[in-house]
Amino acid sequence: MPEPTHKLKIALLGCGQIADAHLSQIARIDSVEVVAVCDVHEDLAYQAAARFNVPKTYTNLDRMISEVRPDVVHITTPAHTHADLSIKLLNAGCHVYVEKPFTLDATESASVLAAVEFSNRSICVGHDQLFDPMWLRCRDWIQRGLIGKVGHIESILGYPIAGNFGALVAANPNHSVRKLPGGLFQNTISHPLYRITDLMDEDQPKIIGGWHTQPEYDFPTEMQLSFQGRTQSASLTFSTHIPPQRITRVYGSKGSLEIDIDAQTIRLNKIAKLPGAFAKLEVSWQHLRNASWNFANNCWRFAKADIHYFAGMKGLFETFYGSIQNGTDPPIPPHQIHRVTQLMDRIFDHCREQDGTSRINNVSTTPNQEVSKCL
């Protein structure tokens, strides 16, 4: 890409837990500068600014926009506020980065994307694992034909509910996540889901499976789904009783790939060509080569201080900023943003139908009192 002529001014709206990840990764990008943070809770804005050397703090969004005129605003507020805030910022002339999930449902998604077209601004959703170094290598190897035509994708997310964020959700029945139409899943499954849709051509696959609740909780905590298309299939597992993990297995006509985003490893398994018992040696040799390559690659990246939990986030930020500076298409096309949101709607409708409930929890799509203050 051509060198940018000026640094983009970045602002961040919502200084909760995920804001730290955004600010730390933006700080690693030379072509931009964070000019302000905003939160309805002044102490949250102040502590974020102090820790990441941000020059200005605000508790009012209108004031921040008028005074610092940011080029890009990152929205890291609760999911039920995303649509209204996105539309407001787009109409104010800002490009927008929205944390996942993009919106509450496909109706809101369509409204936001219509505002994108009307405002002639760009928008990006936080599907950052698509820009993780291991996922980029996976896509490259698939495009090179190393595993042939993709026939099945298996996506796994381990999300122990006893973790820091999960424990807060479980302990508080009024937590904003508990009030989402898809509950805990709506806040998290976009990651394992978009790893499937990135490789699956089918827009309207048949959905099989559902969610269920562990005895000690009063809301659904587990999900197992299968997706069946005309020529491809997929499975998604969300489990709160396995260790944290983000693993995807991709099966093709010539072999398979296993991508472990947490371990930063990728394993290529080709169909053995040798006969009989020799095939067992050939497969073991493949495993040894995979392990050796991953070890050497991670050692090299470690020596360069290039191993980060949110490496994909930095990659997505850089690509999004570059598209703005160079007038090119955003890294995640609008139709793909909407596609994932539509599929999430279908998943939640299917799961509710399976267990006979109308909704995990009631939620209003209008801004709550705190968001109204920020607006």
Secondary structure, DSSP 8 states (H G I E B T S, - for coil): ----SS-EEEEEE--SHHHHHHHHHHTT-TTEEEEEEE-SSHHHHHHHHHHHT-SEEES-HHHHHHHH--SEEEE-S-GGGHHHHHHHHHHTT-EEEE-SS--SSHHHHHHHHHHHHHHT--EEE--GGGGSHHHHHHHHHHHTTSS-SEEEEEEEEE--TTSHHHHHHHH-TT-TTTTSTTHHHHHHTHHHHHHHHTT---SS-EEEEEEE--TT-SS--EEEEEEE-SS-EEEEEEESSS-SEEEEEEEESSEEEEEETTTTEEEEEE---S-HHHHHHHHHHHHHHHHHHHHHHHHHHHHTT---TTHHHHHHHHHHHHHHHHT---SS-HHHHHHHHHHHHHHHHHHHHHHT-S-SS---SS--HHHHHH-
